[in-house]
């Protein structure tokens, strides 16, 4: 039958898995880091996944497709004994073993934070401390995972934090305003290795493009165990 069904653009997909979380029918899954429509008959064509996608990779098309099978969807849900929370790999529980060390008495370390607020949603689009600033845009989990976050990343930077999975906003819009309206010298993105953190990297990339400014930027990826996984 010809009916309305979703289509996923792999080139635009950043692997955040937000659409898979939003799809209550289980029609979308992650395959090799990309969202895929797994079964036509699981897609009800209502498009709950569309607003969840931060990159606009999902759209509607009309094509030959199997009819939506609600009974099959319910049966598939019943078979899942231990689904991941929110269907997101970044939400999977994991214990991290550490070697106990003898604490060394040192002077208390001072915070390197240079401004307030820090949440992307709350920070003003223009502020005196943005002028001539080196901007740090960080996923909020990174400061908990990486032990020397203040010394290695916050120091000398204006800091903005957020979580693309939990905040129902488009960071790219706010970041574009900040970059366009202020004299930003450079941008450093610090994200976690989990797929949903790709949303914050994508937002910065989009903001730099939309601001029409050429600003040096780099991305640092932190592993769940707190090590630096990649820097580019």
Secondary structure, 3 states (H helix, E strand, C coil): CEEEEEEECCCCCCCCCHHHHHCCCCCEEEECCEEEECCHHHCCCCCCCCCCCCCCCEEEEEEECCCCCHHHHHHHHHHCCCCCHHHCHHHCCCCCCCCCCCCCCCCCCCCCCCCCCCECCCCCCCCHHHCCEEEEEEECCHHHHCCCHHHHHHCCCEEEEECCCCCCCCHHHHHHHHHHHCCEEEEEEEEECCHHHHHHHHHHHHHHHHHCCCCEEEEEEECCCCCEEEEC
